[in-house]
Amino acid sequence: MQTVQVIGLGYIGLPTAALLATKGFSVIGVDTQANVVDNLNNGKIHLHEPGLDILLKSALGSGNFLATTSPRCADIHIICVPTPFKNNHEPDLSYIQSAISSLAPILNNSDLVILESTSPVGTTLKVRSWLLELRPELNNVQFAYCPERVIPGKTVLELIENDRVIGGITTEATTRAADFYKCFVEGEVLLTTAKTAELCKLAENAYRDINIAYANELSMVCDQFGINPYELIKLTNHHPRVNILQPGPGVGGHCIAIDPWFIIDAAPKLTPLLQAGRTVNNKKPEWVVNKIKASAQLFDQPTILCLGLSYKANIDDLRESPALSIAKQLTTLNIGDIIACEPHINTCDTLKLFDLKAGLEQANIIVILVNHDAFTHINWPALSNAGKQILDFTGITTNFSAAQNTRSPAFDHEGLK
């Protein structure tokens, strides 16, 4: 039985580790947070992901999974640590460097190290050079890059079903990594070089960022003309070669909002389009805040309910969330009493959290920032008829109107009157 070690037990590392344990590998999961390690060994997960709690219990039941705070010897080592950027949008590789430093004392020349963390082009080569600086004799350790391509909320399923791109520094590394992923991946395993694999992940998310920027820009144009942007996009997408994405209050998460900067930082003179996309998406929350401020002026110190704080629907992940940023900014403007409802978290610094029923009852203005499933069955026209102003920045009220076969909701789409 091969032993696999996963460094970093977050949104990617933990599902990967638990899945591998159920596939017959002996798995060591490493995380620096002792409380996380203790909870995992007792079957308690620290993040919201459908099916993950059951998968972890199955992994523990098999006897193949152990969480720990320090690395141990293994055959394969998978690095799944964060790669944020610094204040000037320069990639921060310190977590990766710390991971390889922690592995260095226990690595053997027969080991395979796989980097899954989203990384700038050339990072896999840097990881190898960092190791050789610490232990020059480990010149036969193999290194490969294999980016994850999952969507939160479907992580477990997509770890199995999605195609994977794998690039090693050497042919041996590529082959060994491919053979490993074929043990549990049902999608196609595609082989390339490490640099190409690194850029592939960045290119995928930069593509989505640009397309969302177009949708966000179009939504602001629609606002000027008094047009519902969600209806417009639905109609436009009936063209056989058009597929406009959905606008929202901005772009968040640890991928789409960050990955384009890794390309921009490496090639600033060659990426005006990527930079323009980032500018549009970064400015959308400010536009949303201005719409809310304008609505608040119609009331005397209104109660403003922000529906949703996560960066996308049906998850608890607040990283780079435009919804959270908007809600927190509203608390600084003295335009009313700001409350929030986020079904997937229990507490949030600086924000007062309410359950859905209580929040809807108290609010004068309801701001829809995330289209959680928990919000889809709300009778929006009834709330509007009760005198509550509804600002929809997700399209959820448009979908409700379509389901109810009505064309005249009395509330705002993207701030429209």
Sequence and secondary structure as in RCSB ss.txt:
>XXXX:A:sequence
MQTVQVIGLGYIGLPTAALLATKGFSVIGVDTQANVVDNLNNGKIHLHEPGLDILLKSALGSGNFLATTSPRCAD
IHIICVPTPFKNNHEPDLSYIQSAISSLAPILNNSDLVILESTSPVGTTLKVRSWLLELRPELNNVQFAYCPERV
IPGKTVLELIENDRVIGGITTEATTRAADFYKCFVEGEVLLTTAKTAELCKLAENAYRDINIAYANELSMVCDQF
GINPYELIKLTNHHPRVNILQPGPGVGGHCIAIDPWFIIDAAPKLTPLLQAGRTVNNKKPEWVVNKIKASAQLFD
QPTILCLGLSYKANIDDLRESPALSIAKQLTTLNIGDIIACEPHINTCDTLKLFDLKAGLEQANIIVILVNHDAF
THINWPALSNAGKQILDFTGITTNFSAAQNTRSPAFDHEGLK
>XXXX:A:secstr
  EEEEE  STTHHHHHHHHHHTT EEEEE S HHHHHHHHTT  SS  TTHHHHHHHHHHHT EEEESS    S
EEEE     B TTS B  HHHHHHHHHHGGG  TT EEEE S   TTHHHHHHHHHHHH TT TT EEEE     
 TTSHHHHHHHS EEEEESSHHHHHHHHHHHTTT  S EEEEEHHHHHHHHHHHHHHHHHHHHHHHHHHHHHHHH
T  HHHHHHHHTTSTT       S   TTTTTTHHHHHHHH GGG HHHHHHHHHHHHHHHHHHHHHHHHHTTSS
S EEEEE  SSSTT    TT HHHHHHHHHTTTTSSEEEEE TT S  TT EE  HHHHHHH SEEEE S  GGG
TT  HHHHHHTT EEEESSSHHHHHHHHTT S  SSEETT  
